Amino acid sequence: MQIAHVEVFDSRKPIYVQIPNVLSDNMKSSSKCLGITKLYSHQAESILTFLSGKNVEVATMTSSGKSLCYNVPLLEALSQDLSSRALSLFPTKVHWISYLSMR
């Protein structure tokens, strides 16, 4: 194998935002207990988009906080309807989340 090109990108400073107010008090309290007092902007945006009923796809580098992007809205939705279920599929490169309401 021959390397044709190498490029190094400068790091970027993270953009932090407050935990969205649309989350329940239980979710905000749980986050605080885990030491989560703010989110990266892409996390908050993906959480708000998911909770608005739209599909979300997150493609970021390793250790960029993708887990919160899909777990927070999923847990929030499930906590609002205890009879609902969710299915999380984890293919090699993409995370798909489906919220299934079982009413």
KEKE-3310 file (N, C-alpha, C; in steps of 0.2 Angstrom, whole numbers, plus 5000, padded with zeros to 4 digits):
npx = (5004:5002:5005:4996:4992:4993:4986:4984:4973:4969:4965:4949:4940:4929:4911:4901:4884:4870:4860:4846:4830:4819:4820:4815:4813:4818:4827:4836:4841:4846:4857:4865:4868:4877:4887:4886:4884:4883:4882:4889:4887:4883:4877:4866:4859:4856:4848:4837:4832:4828:4819:4809:4803:4809:4820:4837:4854:4870:4886:4901:4918:4927:4925:4917:4905:4894:4886:4878:4870:4861:4856:4851:4839:4832:4830:4823:4811:4806:4804:4793:4783:4779:4775:4780:4793:4809:4821:4838:4850:4866:4876:4892:4897:4886:4874:4857:4842:4826:4811:4798:4781:4771:4756)
npy = (4994:5011:5027:5041:5054:5065:5074:5086:5092:5107:5107:5111:5122:5117:5120:5124:5121:5125:5112:5107:5115:5108:5095:5084:5087:5076:5070:5081:5082:5069:5069:5079:5072:5063:5071:5079:5094:5103:5103:5097:5107:5100:5089:5094:5099:5088:5081:5089:5089:5075:5074:5082:5074:5071:5062:5057:5058:5055:5059:5059:5061:5048:5048:5060:5062:5055:5045:5052:5059:5050:5042:5051:5057:5046:5039:5050:5050:5037:5038:5046:5038:5024:5012:5011:5005:5003:5001:4999:4999:4994:4995:4994:5007:5016:5023:5018:5023:5019:5024:5016:5017:5009:5008)
npz = (5000:4996:5002:4997:5000:5014:5027:5040:5051:5060:5077:5083:5094:5106:5105:5118:5125:5135:5144:5135:5139:5136:5140:5153:5170:5178:5168:5167:5180:5182:5173:5179:5190:5185:5181:5170:5164:5154:5136:5120:5106:5095:5101:5108:5098:5090:5099:5101:5089:5087:5097:5092:5083:5071:5060:5064:5060:5065:5062:5067:5074:5083:5101:5102:5108:5103:5109:5119:5110:5105:5116:5126:5120:5118:5130:5137:5129:5132:5145:5146:5142:5149:5144:5131:5119:5113:5100:5097:5084:5080:5068:5060:5057:5058:5069:5072:5078:5084:5089:5097:5100:5110:5112)
capx = (5000:5006:5001:4996:4991:4992:4984:4983:4969:4970:4959:4944:4938:4922:4906:4896:4878:4866:4856:4840:4825:4813:4821:4811:4817:4821:4833:4841:4844:4850:4863:4869:4871:4882:4892:4885:4881:4883:4883:4892:4882:4880:4873:4860:4855:4853:4843:4831:4829:4825:4813:4804:4800:4813:4826:4843:4860:4876:4892:4907:4924:4927:4925:4914:4899:4888:4882:4873:4866:4855:4853:4847:4832:4828:4828:4818:4805:4804:4802:4787:4778:4782:4773:4784:4799:4814:4826:4844:4854:4873:4880:4899:4898:4881:4869:4850:4837:4819:4807:4792:4776:4767:4750)
capy = (5000:5017:5033:5046:5061:5065:5081:5086:5097:5110:5106:5116:5123:5115:5124:5121:5124:5122:5106:5109:5115:5104:5089:5083:5088:5070:5069:5086:5080:5063:5072:5083:5067:5060:5076:5082:5101:5106:5098:5100:5110:5095:5085:5097:5100:5081:5079:5093:5087:5069:5075:5085:5069:5070:5057:5060:5054:5058:5056:5063:5057:5045:5052:5066:5062:5052:5041:5056:5061:5046:5039:5056:5058:5039:5039:5055:5048:5031:5040:5049:5033:5018:5006:5011:5001:5006:4997:5002:4995:4997:4993:4995:5014:5020:5021:5020:5023:5019:5024:5013:5018:5003:5010)
capz = (5000:4995:5004:4992:5003:5022:5029:5047:5052:5066:5081:5084:5101:5107:5107:5123:5126:5141:5142:5133:5143:5134:5144:5159:5176:5179:5164:5169:5187:5181:5169:5184:5195:5181:5180:5164:5166:5148:5130:5114:5102:5090:5105:5109:5091:5088:5104:5100:5082:5088:5101:5087:5078:5065:5059:5066:5059:5068:5060:5070:5075:5090:5107:5101:5112:5100:5114:5122:5105:5104:5122:5130:5118:5118:5137:5138:5126:5135:5152:5145:5141:5151:5140:5125:5118:5108:5097:5094:5080:5080:5063:5061:5056:5059:5074:5070:5083:5082:5095:5095:5105:5111:5116)
cpx = (5004:5002:5002:4995:4990:4991:4982:4979:4970:4964:4955:4942:4931:4917:4901:4890:4875:4862:4849:4834:4819:4814:4817:4816:4821:4828:4838:4845:4848:4857:4867:4872:4877:4888:4892:4881:4880:4884:4887:4886:4879:4875:4866:4855:4852:4847:4836:4828:4825:4819:4807:4801:4804:4818:4832:4849:4866:4882:4898:4913:4923:4928:4922:4907:4893:4883:4876:4868:4860:4852:4849:4840:4828:4826:4823:4811:4802:4801:4795:4781:4781:4780:4776:4790:4803:4819:4832:4848:4861:4877:4887:4900:4892:4876:4862:4846:4830:4815:4800:4787:4772:4760:4744)
cpy = (5006:5023:5039:5053:5060:5073:5081:5093:5100:5108:5112:5116:5121:5120:5121:5125:5121:5116:5109:5109:5111:5097:5089:5085:5082:5069:5074:5084:5074:5065:5075:5078:5064:5065:5080:5088:5105:5101:5101:5102:5105:5090:5088:5098:5093:5079:5083:5091:5080:5070:5078:5080:5068:5065:5061:5055:5058:5055:5061:5058:5053:5050:5059:5067:5060:5049:5046:5058:5057:5043:5044:5056:5051:5038:5044:5052:5042:5033:5043:5044:5026:5012:5006:5007:5005:5000:5001:4997:4998:4994:4996:5003:5019:5018:5023:5019:5023:5019:5021:5014:5012:5005:5006)
cpz = (5000:4998:4999:4995:5011:5023:5036:5048:5059:5070:5082:5091:5101:5108:5112:5123:5132:5139:5141:5138:5142:5138:5150:5165:5178:5175:5166:5175:5186:5178:5174:5188:5191:5179:5173:5165:5159:5142:5125:5110:5097:5094:5106:5103:5089:5093:5103:5093:5083:5092:5097:5083:5072:5065:5061:5064:5061:5066:5062:5072:5082:5095:5106:5105:5108:5104:5117:5117:5104:5111:5126:5127:5119:5126:5139:5135:5130:5142:5152:5144:5143:5148:5133:5125:5113:5106:5094:5091:5079:5074:5064:5061:5058:5065:5072:5076:5081:5089:5093:5101:5104:5115:5114)
residu = (MET:GLN:ILE:ALA:HIS:VAL:GLU:VAL:PHE:ASP:SER:ARG:LYS:PRO:ILE:TYR:VAL:GLN:ILE:PRO:ASN:VAL:LEU:SER:ASP:ASN:MET:LYS:SER:SER:SER:LYS:CYS:LEU:GLY:ILE:THR:LYS:LEU:TYR:SER:HIS:GLN:ALA:GLU:SER:ILE:LEU:THR:PHE:LEU:SER:GLY:LYS:ASN:VAL:GLU:VAL:ALA:THR:MET:THR:SER:SER:GLY:LYS:SER:LEU:CYS:TYR:ASN:VAL:PRO:LEU:LEU:GLU:ALA:LEU:SER:GLN:ASP:LEU:SER:SER:ARG:ALA:LEU:SER:LEU:PHE:PRO:THR:LYS:VAL:HIS:TRP:ILE:SER:TYR:LEU:SER:MET:ARG)
# end
